[in-house]
Structure formats: C-alpha cells, structure tokens
Amino acid sequence: MKKLKDILKDVKILEQKGQPGREIGQICFDSRKADAQSVFVALKGTRVNGHDFIPTVLEKGVKAIVCEEAPDEIPADISCITVPDAQ
C-alpha cells in the first residue's frame, strides 16, 4: 500500500481536505470497482461524468477522492483532493 500523499506528490493540488497520510490500495476510475482501499478519481468524460458517481463510491466505503469539482458536502473522514485536471 502507498500513502495518498506519495501518490499525489507531483500533482498540482488546488484544495485538500482530510488525511494526506491515508493508505491506498488502488487507484480507481470506475465506480463499480471502488472499495474501501481505493482512491476514486472522478474523470469528466464525453458521455459520463465521474463526479456524478461520488455519492456511490462514498456508499461503497471509499475514503479518498480526487476530483476537479469538490462536492458541496464531504464527510469528515473522507480525504477530498481537488485538482485542476484529473486526467
């Protein structure tokens, strides 16, 4: 496992909430494959916007999210990293 801060060390971060030292088992772009060990990266696609799936991955137990637009409400135990371009 790697720490979230190590995975994002070369990424430009606009805003960060939560624990940067959180351990991550996998990077996940598909909400159907997300679990409690994942960091979910919300990508804006041409047909689907990953940001729409943030509530779903939170229900699945994801503890870290990387996104371009932070949700209005984030639970206190979730790490949310806002970046200018998630791709």
N, C-alpha and C positions, 0 to 999 in steps of 0.2 A: 504494500500500500504506500501511496505517496501522500504528502500533505498538500492541501489545496493551494497554499501559498507557493509551493515549489512548482506545481503545475502551471500556475499563472505568473511566474516570475518575469517573463518577458512580454506580458500582455499589458496594454495601456488600460488602466482601471479608472473609470470616472467616479464611481462610488462603491464602497464596500461596507456591508453590514454583516455582522455575525463573526464567527470564529475563523480566522485565516489558517489556523493550525489544524483544522479538521482533516482527518484521514479519509482518503478517497480510494475506492477500489477500482472504479472505471469511469471513463468519460462517456456520457450517453447523449445522443442526439435524437433518439427515438423514445418517446414517452412510454411505449409498450414494453421496452426493455429496462426501464429505470427501476431502481430499488434503493434501499437504504444506504448502500455503499457507493451510489453513483453521484456524480455531479452532472446535472442536466444542463445542457447548453441549448438555449432556445434560439433557433435559427428562423429567420424570415425567408420563406421560400416563395416561389412563384405561385403555388397553389395552396400551400398550407403555411400558417404562421405558428412556429413553435411556442410563442408566447401564450397562445390560446390553451396550451396543454400544461401550463404551470400548475393550475389547481389539481389536475390529475396526478402529476408527479408528486406533489406535496401529500396527497392522499396515499400514495404508494410508499411514503417514508423517506423520500429524497431529502437530504439535509443541506444540499448546496445547489445553487442555481447561478448560471452565467447568462445574462440577458442584455439586450440593448435598451429595453424599457422595463424598469422595475415595476412590479405590481403595486397597487395602492397600499395593500396590507400584506406584510410578511410576518409570519410567526417569529417570536423572539429567538427560537432555537434554530432558525434557518440562516445559512450564510447566503447572501444575495450579492453578487458582484455585477455591477453594471459596466458595460464596455461600449465603446463607440461602434464596433463592428464585431459581431460574434463569429463571423466566418473567418 
